[in-house]
């Protein structure tokens, strides 16, 4: 496109990342900070009888054992969807890892020693940790109905039930010639950012300062201001670049606790979670999805009937929204005349599930695309052909009332098939599988950006986005450098400080290139407009005679760099030119999700696998992934996101899952017993490609793209296993044990309960 | 009672050479090399994650070998030579590629107020290669990846891809930039010249002069 947009320019912030200079929250020196350690009980659910701090307080250096007694009554609660989560457990714990106290001490050693000596007397209570147990008629309630006032479902463990439907299902059922049905499960998995969550709170004059590895500093500002009853302006949130987030750092976790502690103690307090504690802070919702799909014999989709139960945790966090959004698009990117979808968020005594790359969709896509592959077999139609037959054209509505298909999706499918030689015979002993994934992008959004063109032509961009590895900083710098005619090296991007950057709603749903990107672009347009006025004044011409385009000012036949006009225009006092850009995606109250999709992420993944029948081990020999990105603003970063999402998806496909014991405690906390992919677990070859038609709503036609390549991996791999071995497996992960059992059960998948590990 | 029941007090004196500089410090007997590097010496480039030697984020070189600094007691490192990511640029092994001008990339002045914009005079070849292939995403695992790669290239200057995969097997990357990380190590080990930074940022060298301070209007005009 030009030297900046569409080039794999190096990451802005890269040198800091290879020298150790990049400061994450835990790296900051906060003078006088007390170290905090959480106190938990070894139970999934317990009644707290008494907390005795005596021994802990006797440890030299321990300053405080903070419990619910130190907090206002009634206990303040918070949450992005429901205010259900207490700042600290009060009366009872509701999941394994739910803190009951926090010790603050002069050193981390003293805090750890103190935490170990806090004596908590408790009675273990029965816990519900599976969907079946939570939905049983006599199941204990996970949430006290008192914290769900006016909620007709408060007498059950169903937090919300989301229903979507279109078309005439009854008529469609009568028309269907082949009906394919199955139930598919997806386990609890965790984000496992290599940077464990870290939080600091410090009294700051008449307000408070927070540091957090959070993705949404402005959400956090609102939460803290509300809990402490402070004006927003008195809550300053510093949000250094997270060391990986993946959704797990979207919303407040222990920041409110630290804020109350800092106020009580009058000193900064600092909490860095252990990796094990992050497992007990964030995870993805587990699911059981029942899919029934009707087709004509020629493969035309006639109806889909989907019932999805998601096992969310003890508090809603943003999990119910993942259910709503995942269920909403669960019929897939297909023309489907009749659809009925039910999605339930089911509370349980497990770690609160939250956003995790894919946001409720990978669970659905695992089910629905597996069902699609099974259908292809029953119909005797190539799985590739079955997709092509049902995918909408660009511009065609496929969910009534929502954004029509916004890409040439079939091109992505054809491209993936070509890359994996779909039509060629497969090598002996190998199987191939293919699947597609669709995710609705942001449904609402608001981003502001300030862009300052300084007197020497260099640029400072202010953006409330968090650069958590996706490379947002680089994209914004590329946009401003191009629009204002400066080399990338002259651009500074300021992020992560609510006292410095203007409001941004959030960094999620792969939105930042589009929403903040447009805000940056709009700010640059304002600067260009000022330059145009300057040029007209300096040259004594009408403004109509001046155009400013991508760093160049044109006045009649003359073409000048923006900087020449700037320097003359600013005059002896100097100064700068400031632009404020805004980008909105308005809410639509009548829409089931509160807004249509700003864009869709669409991906097609195809794999070739080898299965070791003796061990059940899978090897992904070839992995191809094709995303429709609209425009790859930085192809290097796009590749990093696509292949990174692909490998992350192989994690939940092949190896990751929480293992609970019979009383609901997590038995595989931490890096030894919970495996994520290493450099030894990579596909033998992985190749990514993009479809670029400039048809996205972002700058230069870009769409968001950071989640797509994770969406369809599991069904693609399972289809390849079926192709290689004849065995259908409908439960994840496809671990060697599960595959071996399936292969040795005469082709039928042996049910393995992950939830319960027999003693 | 465990060792943790005592607050850390000035403990056992040790001597370490860290990034070429001799350090004499008193350490608690139960403190790890990781804790001493991060908390006592404030070398926070070495990262903390799993603390059980599985993730590799805390990898440093100790007497030329890569170790998980979370598994080494500081007292065990007595008399040793430690290289952390902060010292990687200064190592003699790889030929350094000078960065253009003052090496100042866009900086992050607003993040926390304490970021050291430290004018790094040059980066090592391995570091340059990581930048060139886009190996660093969130960046949190990168110091550990770099130190493991450095140890690998010392042992095996021209590794195969399989050797790189194995050499980095102890370093988790959740952004899963493994492909780009492996490419970076192979690139660093190759004879290929690394492209100059200016080419990598989309600007042909010399096409863009730096900001000209002389062009900036004089702001010292007396205010009215």
HADDOCK unambig.tbl for C-alpha pairs under 7 A between the chains (distance, minus, plus):
assign (segid A and resid 3 and name CA) (segid B and resid 202 and name CA) 5.12 0.50 0.50
assign (segid A and resid 3 and name CA) (segid B and resid 203 and name CA) 6.76 0.50 0.50
assign (segid A and resid 4 and name CA) (segid B and resid 202 and name CA) 5.73 0.50 0.50
assign (segid A and resid 7 and name CA) (segid B and resid 202 and name CA) 6.79 0.50 0.50
assign (segid A and resid 9 and name CA) (segid B and resid 200 and name CA) 5.47 0.50 0.50
assign (segid A and resid 9 and name CA) (segid B and resid 201 and name CA) 4.51 0.50 0.50
assign (segid A and resid 9 and name CA) (segid B and resid 202 and name CA) 5.78 0.50 0.50
assign (segid A and resid 10 and name CA) (segid B and resid 131 and name CA) 6.41 0.50 0.50
assign (segid A and resid 10 and name CA) (segid B and resid 132 and name CA) 6.64 0.50 0.50
assign (segid A and resid 10 and name CA) (segid B and resid 134 and name CA) 6.69 0.50 0.50
assign (segid A and resid 10 and name CA) (segid B and resid 200 and name CA) 5.92 0.50 0.50
assign (segid A and resid 10 and name CA) (segid B and resid 201 and name CA) 5.59 0.50 0.50
assign (segid A and resid 11 and name CA) (segid B and resid 134 and name CA) 6.87 0.50 0.50
assign (segid A and resid 12 and name CA) (segid B and resid 106 and name CA) 6.59 0.50 0.50
assign (segid A and resid 14 and name CA) (segid B and resid 131 and name CA) 6.20 0.50 0.50
assign (segid A and resid 14 and name CA) (segid B and resid 136 and name CA) 6.68 0.50 0.50
assign (segid A and resid 17 and name CA) (segid B and resid 136 and name CA) 6.66 0.50 0.50
assign (segid A and resid 17 and name CA) (segid B and resid 139 and name CA) 5.14 0.50 0.50
assign (segid A and resid 17 and name CA) (segid B and resid 142 and name CA) 6.82 0.50 0.50
assign (segid A and resid 18 and name CA) (segid B and resid 127 and name CA) 5.75 0.50 0.50
assign (segid A and resid 18 and name CA) (segid B and resid 142 and name CA) 6.43 0.50 0.50
assign (segid A and resid 18 and name CA) (segid B and resid 143 and name CA) 6.36 0.50 0.50
assign (segid A and resid 19 and name CA) (segid B and resid 85 and name CA) 5.82 0.50 0.50
assign (segid A and resid 19 and name CA) (segid B and resid 86 and name CA) 5.55 0.50 0.50
assign (segid A and resid 20 and name CA) (segid B and resid 45 and name CA) 3.77 0.50 0.50
assign (segid A and resid 20 and name CA) (segid B and resid 85 and name CA) 5.84 0.50 0.50
assign (segid A and resid 20 and name CA) (segid B and resid 86 and name CA) 5.77 0.50 0.50
assign (segid A and resid 20 and name CA) (segid B and resid 143 and name CA) 6.27 0.50 0.50
assign (segid A and resid 21 and name CA) (segid B and resid 45 and name CA) 6.28 0.50 0.50
assign (segid A and resid 21 and name CA) (segid B and resid 116 and name CA) 6.66 0.50 0.50
assign (segid A and resid 23 and name CA) (segid B and resid 115 and name CA) 6.45 0.50 0.50
assign (segid A and resid 27 and name CA) (segid B and resid 44 and name CA) 5.56 0.50 0.50
assign (segid A and resid 60 and name CA) (segid B and resid 7 and name CA) 6.53 0.50 0.50
assign (segid A and resid 109 and name CA) (segid B and resid 4 and name CA) 5.63 0.50 0.50
assign (segid A and resid 109 and name CA) (segid B and resid 7 and name CA) 5.82 0.50 0.50
assign (segid A and resid 109 and name CA) (segid B and resid 8 and name CA) 6.57 0.50 0.50
assign (segid A and resid 110 and name CA) (segid B and resid 4 and name CA) 6.94 0.50 0.50
assign (segid A and resid 110 and name CA) (segid B and resid 5 and name CA) 6.89 0.50 0.50
assign (segid A and resid 110 and name CA) (segid B and resid 7 and name CA) 5.27 0.50 0.50
assign (segid A and resid 112 and name CA) (segid B and resid 4 and name CA) 6.99 0.50 0.50
assign (segid A and resid 113 and name CA) (segid B and resid 4 and name CA) 5.31 0.50 0.50
assign (segid A and resid 113 and name CA) (segid B and resid 5 and name CA) 4.97 0.50 0.50
assign (segid A and resid 193 and name CA) (segid B and resid 174 and name CA) 6.11 0.50 0.50
assign (segid A and resid 194 and name CA) (segid B and resid 49 and name CA) 6.07 0.50 0.50
assign (segid A and resid 194 and name CA) (segid B and resid 140 and name CA) 6.54 0.50 0.50
assign (segid A and resid 194 and name CA) (segid B and resid 141 and name CA) 6.72 0.50 0.50
assign (segid A and resid 194 and name CA) (segid B and resid 174 and name CA) 6.43 0.50 0.50
assign (segid A and resid 195 and name CA) (segid B and resid 49 and name CA) 6.19 0.50 0.50
assign (segid A and resid 195 and name CA) (segid B and resid 140 and name CA) 6.33 0.50 0.50
assign (segid A and resid 196 and name CA) (segid B and resid 49 and name CA) 6.24 0.50 0.50
assign (segid A and resid 238 and name CA) (segid B and resid 111 and name CA) 6.70 0.50 0.50
assign (segid A and resid 238 and name CA) (segid B and resid 112 and name CA) 6.51 0.50 0.50
assign (segid A and resid 239 and name CA) (segid B and resid 111 and name CA) 6.91 0.50 0.50
assign (segid A and resid 240 and name CA) (segid B and resid 111 and name CA) 5.45 0.50 0.50
assign (segid A and resid 240 and name CA) (segid B and resid 112 and name CA) 6.75 0.50 0.50
assign (segid A and resid 242 and name CA) (segid B and resid 138 and name CA) 6.96 0.50 0.50
assign (segid A and resid 243 and name CA) (segid B and resid 138 and name CA) 5.06 0.50 0.50
assign (segid A and resid 243 and name CA) (segid B and resid 139 and name CA) 6.41 0.50 0.50
assign (segid A and resid 243 and name CA) (segid B and resid 140 and name CA) 4.96 0.50 0.50
assign (segid A and resid 244 and name CA) (segid B and resid 138 and name CA) 5.43 0.50 0.50
assign (segid A and resid 244 and name CA) (segid B and resid 175 and name CA) 6.80 0.50 0.50
assign (segid A and resid 274 and name CA) (segid B and resid 49 and name CA) 6.94 0.50 0.50
assign (segid A and resid 274 and name CA) (segid B and resid 50 and name CA) 6.96 0.50 0.50
assign (segid A and resid 275 and name CA) (segid B and resid 49 and name CA) 6.04 0.50 0.50
assign (segid A and resid 275 and name CA) (segid B and resid 50 and name CA) 5.40 0.50 0.50
assign (segid A and resid 455 and name CA) (segid B and resid 216 and name CA) 5.71 0.50 0.50
assign (segid A and resid 456 and name CA) (segid B and resid 211 and name CA) 5.80 0.50 0.50
assign (segid A and resid 456 and name CA) (segid B and resid 212 and name CA) 6.57 0.50 0.50
assign (segid A and resid 456 and name CA) (segid B and resid 213 and name CA) 6.78 0.50 0.50
assign (segid A and resid 456 and name CA) (segid B and resid 215 and name CA) 6.61 0.50 0.50
assign (segid A and resid 456 and name CA) (segid B and resid 216 and name CA) 5.36 0.50 0.50
assign (segid A and resid 457 and name CA) (segid B and resid 211 and name CA) 6.93 0.50 0.50
assign (segid A and resid 468 and name CA) (segid B and resid 138 and name CA) 5.20 0.50 0.50
assign (segid A and resid 469 and name CA) (segid B and resid 137 and name CA) 4.18 0.50 0.50
assign (segid A and resid 469 and name CA) (segid B and resid 138 and name CA) 3.46 0.50 0.50
assign (segid A and resid 469 and name CA) (segid B and resid 139 and name CA) 6.99 0.50 0.50
assign (segid A and resid 470 and name CA) (segid B and resid 137 and name CA) 6.51 0.50 0.50
assign (segid A and resid 487 and name CA) (segid B and resid 208 and name CA) 6.72 0.50 0.50
assign (segid A and resid 488 and name CA) (segid B and resid 201 and name CA) 6.73 0.50 0.50
assign (segid A and resid 489 and name CA) (segid B and resid 105 and name CA) 5.52 0.50 0.50
assign (segid A and resid 489 and name CA) (segid B and resid 106 and name CA) 5.99 0.50 0.50
assign (segid A and resid 490 and name CA) (segid B and resid 106 and name CA) 6.71 0.50 0.50
assign (segid A and resid 491 and name CA) (segid B and resid 106 and name CA) 5.61 0.50 0.50
assign (segid A and resid 492 and name CA) (segid B and resid 106 and name CA) 4.41 0.50 0.50
assign (segid A and resid 492 and name CA) (segid B and resid 107 and name CA) 5.62 0.50 0.50
assign (segid A and resid 492 and name CA) (segid B and resid 108 and name CA) 6.89 0.50 0.50
assign (segid A and resid 493 and name CA) (segid B and resid 106 and name CA) 6.84 0.50 0.50
assign (segid A and resid 493 and name CA) (segid B and resid 108 and name CA) 6.46 0.50 0.50
assign (segid A and resid 494 and name CA) (segid B and resid 108 and name CA) 5.74 0.50 0.50
assign (segid A and resid 494 and name CA) (segid B and resid 109 and name CA) 6.61 0.50 0.50
assign (segid A and resid 494 and name CA) (segid B and resid 110 and name CA) 5.35 0.50 0.50
assign (segid A and resid 494 and name CA) (segid B and resid 111 and name CA) 6.80 0.50 0.50
assign (segid A and resid 495 and name CA) (segid B and resid 110 and name CA) 6.50 0.50 0.50
assign (segid A and resid 495 and name CA) (segid B and resid 111 and name CA) 6.07 0.50 0.50
assign (segid A and resid 496 and name CA) (segid B and resid 111 and name CA) 5.45 0.50 0.50
assign (segid A and resid 497 and name CA) (segid B and resid 110 and name CA) 6.66 0.50 0.50
assign (segid A and resid 497 and name CA) (segid B and resid 111 and name CA) 6.08 0.50 0.50
assign (segid A and resid 567 and name CA) (segid B and resid 215 and name CA) 6.84 0.50 0.50
assign (segid A and resid 567 and name CA) (segid B and resid 216 and name CA) 6.60 0.50 0.50
assign (segid A and resid 567 and name CA) (segid B and resid 217 and name CA) 6.89 0.50 0.50
assign (segid A and resid 571 and name CA) (segid B and resid 217 and name CA) 6.33 0.50 0.50
assign (segid A and resid 572 and name CA) (segid B and resid 217 and name CA) 5.18 0.50 0.50
assign (segid A and resid 572 and name CA) (segid B and resid 218 and name CA) 5.78 0.50 0.50
assign (segid A and resid 572 and name CA) (segid B and resid 219 and name CA) 6.65 0.50 0.50
assign (segid A and resid 573 and name CA) (segid B and resid 217 and name CA) 6.49 0.50 0.50
assign (segid A and resid 573 and name CA) (segid B and resid 218 and name CA) 6.54 0.50 0.50
assign (segid A and resid 573 and name CA) (segid B and resid 219 and name CA) 5.11 0.50 0.50
assign (segid A and resid 573 and name CA) (segid B and resid 221 and name CA) 6.70 0.50 0.50
assign (segid A and resid 574 and name CA) (segid B and resid 217 and name CA) 4.95 0.50 0.50
assign (segid A and resid 574 and name CA) (segid B and resid 218 and name CA) 6.62 0.50 0.50
assign (segid A and resid 574 and name CA) (segid B and resid 219 and name CA) 5.75 0.50 0.50
assign (segid A and resid 636 and name CA) (segid B and resid 134 and name CA) 6.54 0.50 0.50
assign (segid A and resid 640 and name CA) (segid B and resid 177 and name CA) 6.21 0.50 0.50
assign (segid A and resid 644 and name CA) (segid B and resid 175 and name CA) 5.32 0.50 0.50
assign (segid A and resid 644 and name CA) (segid B and resid 176 and name CA) 4.49 0.50 0.50
assign (segid A and resid 644 and name CA) (segid B and resid 177 and name CA) 5.68 0.50 0.50
assign (segid A and resid 647 and name CA) (segid B and resid 176 and name CA) 6.05 0.50 0.50
assign (segid A and resid 648 and name CA) (segid B and resid 174 and name CA) 6.94 0.50 0.50
assign (segid A and resid 648 and name CA) (segid B and resid 176 and name CA) 6.69 0.50 0.50
assign (segid A and resid 670 and name CA) (segid B and resid 50 and name CA) 6.96 0.50 0.50
assign (segid A and resid 671 and name CA) (segid B and resid 50 and name CA) 6.33 0.50 0.50
assign (segid A and resid 671 and name CA) (segid B and resid 54 and name CA) 5.96 0.50 0.50
assign (segid A and resid 671 and name CA) (segid B and resid 55 and name CA) 6.99 0.50 0.50
assign (segid A and resid 672 and name CA) (segid B and resid 54 and name CA) 6.43 0.50 0.50
assign (segid A and resid 678 and name CA) (segid B and resid 169 and name CA) 5.86 0.50 0.50
assign (segid A and resid 678 and name CA) (segid B and resid 172 and name CA) 5.75 0.50 0.50
assign (segid A and resid 679 and name CA) (segid B and resid 165 and name CA) 5.26 0.50 0.50
assign (segid A and resid 679 and name CA) (segid B and resid 168 and name CA) 6.51 0.50 0.50
assign (segid A and resid 679 and name CA) (segid B and resid 169 and name CA) 5.22 0.50 0.50
assign (segid A and resid 679 and name CA) (segid B and resid 178 and name CA) 6.00 0.50 0.50
assign (segid A and resid 680 and name CA) (segid B and resid 165 and name CA) 5.89 0.50 0.50
assign (segid A and resid 680 and name CA) (segid B and resid 166 and name CA) 6.57 0.50 0.50
assign (segid A and resid 680 and name CA) (segid B and resid 169 and name CA) 5.98 0.50 0.50
